[in-house]
Amino acid sequence: MQGAGNVSHNQAMDKATQEYHKFEVRTLPPVEQEYLRTIQPLNKKAKDKNREKPTK
């Protein structure tokens, strides 16, 4: 990671999660790999939706 010592806990956890998912995909059967690829856009949409500021 770049900027060692200047990375927030959340950033470090996000990076660790991303790397773990990369590892997990390499070790899963093809059916489970396809499932993860299928739900990935849904996860991104959910994260983006959660980050939006509520409108009043």
VMD Tcl script that draws the C-alpha trace (Angstrom):
set ca {
  {0.00 0.00 0.00}
  {1.19 3.46 -0.76}
  {1.28 6.04 2.00}
  {1.95 3.58 4.80}
  {0.91 5.18 8.05}
  {-1.52 7.52 6.34}
  {-4.21 4.98 5.49}
  {-7.44 5.00 7.43}
  {-8.81 1.84 8.99}
  {-11.72 1.79 6.53}
  {-9.38 2.11 3.55}
  {-7.22 -0.71 4.88}
  {-10.26 -2.92 5.45}
  {-11.57 -2.19 1.94}
  {-8.20 -3.08 0.43}
  {-7.98 -6.28 2.48}
  {-11.52 -7.26 1.48}
  {-10.78 -6.65 -2.21}
  {-7.60 -8.71 -2.06}
  {-9.34 -11.52 -0.20}
  {-12.09 -11.62 -2.81}
  {-9.45 -11.89 -5.55}
  {-7.90 -14.83 -3.70}
  {-11.28 -16.40 -3.00}
  {-12.27 -16.29 -6.68}
  {-9.10 -18.14 -7.65}
  {-9.89 -20.94 -5.20}
  {-13.64 -21.37 -5.83}
  {-15.34 -23.80 -8.20}
  {-16.46 -22.29 -11.53}
  {-20.13 -22.18 -10.50}
  {-19.36 -20.08 -7.43}
  {-17.00 -17.87 -9.44}
  {-19.80 -17.10 -11.90}
  {-22.19 -16.37 -9.02}
  {-19.76 -13.84 -7.55}
  {-19.29 -12.18 -10.95}
  {-23.07 -11.99 -11.30}
  {-23.68 -10.29 -7.95}
  {-20.70 -7.92 -8.16}
  {-22.65 -5.15 -9.99}
  {-25.43 -5.44 -7.41}
  {-22.94 -4.98 -4.57}
  {-21.51 -1.90 -6.30}
  {-24.99 -0.41 -6.75}
  {-25.80 -1.03 -3.10}
  {-22.56 0.62 -1.94}
  {-23.11 3.60 -4.23}
  {-26.69 3.96 -3.00}
  {-25.52 3.90 0.64}
  {-22.94 6.62 -0.05}
  {-25.48 9.02 -1.57}
  {-26.52 11.84 0.70}
  {-30.20 11.77 1.59}
  {-32.26 14.52 0.01}
  {-34.73 16.45 2.11}
}
mol new
graphics top color blue
foreach p $ca { graphics top sphere $p radius 0.5 }
foreach p [lrange $ca 0 end-1] q [lrange $ca 1 end] { graphics top cylinder $p $q radius 0.2 }
display resetview
